[in-house]
Amino acid sequence: METTCVNKGHPLFPAGLTECLGGGTPKQMTALGNLEILKNRKIALFCSVKCPGNLILKTYDLAGELRDKGVTVIGGFHSPMEKECQALLLRGSQPVIVCPARSIVSMRVPGEWKKPLADGRLLVLSPFEKRFRRPTAALAATRNDFVAALAEEIFIAHAAPGSKTEAFCRRILSWSKPVLTFDSPENASLLTLGAKALESQEFSRSD
């Protein structure tokens, strides 16, 4: 399957990127898979590398609920918890958008992506040029902003106080987008920043 270049000005180039990223908006995206998924309402999923045990279970349950309700989920799926959620979501039938922290031009497609791509329910997106072939911390930070800008809602399972994930949450809250998290003592700092407690009944099909 060949990648597609989506330039700024293309009908499917999301307006939300420019609204949130301003001068940092990529001039183009590279896509692999079903671009029509971009039209869906999307929830972004993030979690710190370290996550308390009780929140791991809740996040896994939430991913299953999003899958069963047909909600389109977008993410980088890089941290251990995010990877677990990706594996669960790809076993469902709902749309998923994966955004690696590198270029996807000539990238080897993982085996677990092949059937969802063939079924038209997976979209792989990257804002990075071909020369960025390896993920870095800086690319991951840019990718996270890209993912959040594409989503209508952002869910953060956990962010340790003073962490990069907490700083990221503070930044995206300034975009006036809904940021959700678990109502848990471990997430007190996120709730204080302005994240809202998750109510799962608000999720519905997003296509």
C-alpha positions as CSV (number, residue, x, y, z in Angstrom):
1,M,0.0,0.0,0.0
2,E,1.4,3.4,-1.0
3,T,1.5,6.5,1.1
4,T,-0.4,9.6,0.1
5,C,0.7,13.2,0.5
6,V,-2.0,15.5,1.9
7,N,-1.0,19.2,1.4
8,K,-2.3,22.2,3.3
9,G,-5.3,23.3,1.3
10,H,-6.4,19.7,0.5
11,P,-10.1,19.2,1.3
12,L,-9.2,16.6,4.0
13,F,-6.4,18.7,5.6
14,P,-7.9,19.3,9.0
15,A,-8.6,22.9,9.9
16,G,-8.0,22.1,13.5
17,L,-4.3,21.8,12.9
18,T,-4.0,25.4,11.9
19,E,-6.3,26.6,14.6
20,C,-4.3,24.9,17.4
21,L,-0.7,24.8,16.0
22,G,-0.6,28.2,14.2
23,G,2.8,28.7,12.7
24,G,3.8,25.2,13.7
25,T,1.2,23.7,11.4
26,P,2.9,21.2,9.0
27,K,2.7,22.1,5.4
28,Q,1.7,18.5,4.6
29,M,0.9,15.2,6.1
30,T,1.8,11.7,4.8
31,A,-1.0,9.2,5.1
32,L,-1.3,5.4,4.8
33,G,-4.8,3.9,4.8
34,N,-8.3,5.3,4.7
35,L,-8.3,9.2,4.7
36,E,-12.1,9.3,5.1
37,I,-11.5,8.4,8.8
38,L,-10.3,12.0,9.3
39,K,-13.9,13.2,8.9
40,N,-14.9,11.2,12.1
41,R,-15.1,12.7,15.5
42,K,-12.0,11.6,17.3
43,I,-10.8,11.1,20.8
44,A,-7.0,11.2,21.5
45,L,-5.6,8.8,24.0
46,F,-2.4,9.5,26.1
47,C,-0.8,8.0,29.1
48,S,2.5,8.6,30.9
49,V,5.1,5.9,30.7
50,K,4.6,5.2,34.4
51,C,0.9,4.6,35.3
52,P,-0.5,3.5,38.7
53,G,-1.9,-0.1,38.7
54,N,-5.5,0.9,39.3
55,L,-5.5,3.3,36.4
56,I,-3.9,0.7,34.1
57,L,-7.0,-1.5,34.6
58,K,-9.4,1.5,34.1
59,T,-7.6,2.6,31.0
60,Y,-7.7,-0.9,29.5
61,D,-11.4,-1.1,30.3
62,L,-12.0,2.3,28.7
63,A,-10.2,1.2,25.5
64,G,-12.5,-1.8,25.4
65,E,-15.5,0.5,25.8
66,L,-14.4,2.8,23.1
67,R,-13.8,-0.2,20.8
68,D,-17.2,-1.6,21.5
69,K,-19.0,1.7,21.0
70,G,-17.3,2.3,17.6
71,V,-15.5,5.5,18.7
72,T,-12.6,6.6,16.5
73,V,-9.4,6.7,18.6
74,I,-6.2,8.6,17.6
75,G,-2.8,8.4,19.3
76,G,0.9,7.9,19.0
77,F,0.5,4.6,21.0
78,H,4.1,4.8,22.3
79,S,4.0,4.3,26.1
80,P,3.4,0.8,27.4
81,M,-0.2,1.5,28.3
82,E,-0.9,3.2,25.0
83,K,0.6,0.1,23.2
84,E,-1.7,-2.2,25.1
85,C,-4.7,0.0,24.1
86,Q,-3.6,0.0,20.5
87,A,-3.5,-3.8,20.4
88,L,-7.0,-4.0,21.9
89,L,-8.4,-1.4,19.5
90,L,-6.9,-3.1,16.4
91,R,-8.7,-6.3,17.3
92,G,-12.1,-4.5,17.1
93,S,-14.0,-3.1,14.1
94,Q,-13.9,0.7,14.8
95,P,-11.6,3.2,13.1
96,V,-8.2,3.9,14.5
97,I,-5.6,6.6,13.6
98,V,-2.0,5.9,14.5
99,C,0.6,8.7,14.4
100,P,4.2,7.5,14.7
101,A,6.9,10.0,15.8
102,R,8.8,9.6,12.5
103,S,8.2,9.6,8.8
104,I,6.1,6.8,7.4
105,V,7.5,6.9,3.9
106,S,9.0,3.5,3.1
107,M,8.2,2.4,6.7
108,R,7.8,-1.3,7.3
109,V,4.2,-1.9,8.1
110,P,3.7,-4.0,11.3
111,G,1.9,-7.2,10.8
112,E,-0.9,-6.2,13.1
113,W,-1.7,-3.2,11.0
114,K,-2.2,-5.1,7.7
115,K,-5.7,-6.4,8.2
116,P,-7.1,-3.1,9.6
117,L,-5.5,-1.3,6.7
118,A,-7.0,-3.7,4.2
119,D,-10.4,-3.4,6.0
120,G,-10.3,0.4,5.6
121,R,-10.5,1.1,9.3
122,L,-6.9,2.2,10.0
123,L,-5.2,5.4,9.0
124,V,-1.5,6.0,9.7
125,L,-0.6,9.7,9.7
126,S,2.7,11.6,10.0
127,P,3.6,15.3,9.8
128,F,7.3,14.5,9.3
129,E,9.4,14.6,6.2
130,K,11.1,11.5,4.8
131,R,14.4,12.4,6.4
132,F,13.0,11.8,9.9
133,R,13.3,8.1,9.9
134,R,13.9,7.5,13.6
135,P,11.7,8.5,16.6
136,T,13.2,11.0,19.0
137,A,11.9,12.8,22.1
138,A,11.6,16.0,20.2
139,L,9.6,14.3,17.4
140,A,7.4,12.6,19.9
141,A,6.6,16.0,21.5
142,T,5.7,17.4,18.1
143,R,3.7,14.3,17.3
144,N,1.7,14.6,20.5
145,D,0.7,18.2,19.7
146,F,-0.3,17.0,16.2
147,V,-2.5,14.2,17.6
148,A,-4.2,16.5,20.1
149,A,-4.8,19.2,17.4
150,L,-6.5,16.5,15.2
151,A,-8.8,15.3,18.0
152,E,-12.1,16.8,19.2
153,E,-11.5,15.4,22.7
154,I,-8.3,14.4,24.5
155,F,-8.1,11.7,27.2
156,I,-5.1,11.5,29.5
157,A,-5.1,8.4,31.6
158,H,-2.4,9.7,33.9
159,A,0.2,12.4,34.2
160,A,2.7,12.5,37.0
161,P,3.0,15.9,38.7
162,G,5.7,18.0,37.1
163,S,6.0,15.5,34.2
164,K,6.2,16.3,30.5
165,T,2.7,14.9,30.1
166,E,1.4,17.3,32.7
167,A,3.1,20.2,30.8
168,F,1.5,18.9,27.6
169,C,-1.9,18.9,29.3
170,R,-1.5,22.5,30.4
171,R,-0.6,23.4,26.8
172,I,-3.6,21.7,25.1
173,L,-6.0,23.1,27.8
174,S,-5.0,26.6,26.4
175,W,-6.5,25.5,23.1
176,S,-9.9,25.3,24.8
177,K,-10.4,21.6,23.9
178,P,-12.0,19.2,26.2
179,V,-9.4,17.3,28.2
180,L,-10.6,14.3,30.1
181,T,-9.1,12.1,32.8
182,F,-10.1,9.6,35.5
183,D,-11.5,11.1,38.7
184,S,-8.8,9.7,40.9
185,P,-6.4,11.0,43.6
186,E,-3.5,10.1,41.3
187,N,-4.8,12.6,38.8
188,A,-5.5,15.4,41.2
189,S,-2.9,17.7,39.5
190,L,-4.6,17.2,36.1
191,L,-8.1,17.9,37.5
192,T,-6.7,21.1,39.2
193,L,-5.3,22.2,35.9
194,G,-8.7,22.0,34.4
195,A,-9.1,18.5,33.0
196,K,-12.6,17.2,33.5
197,A,-13.5,13.9,35.1
198,L,-14.4,11.2,32.6
199,E,-18.0,10.1,32.2
200,S,-18.0,7.2,29.9
201,Q,-21.6,7.5,28.9
202,E,-20.8,10.6,26.9
203,F,-19.0,8.4,24.3
204,S,-20.9,7.4,21.2
205,R,-20.2,6.3,17.6
206,S,-18.1,8.9,15.9
207,D,-18.7,8.3,12.2
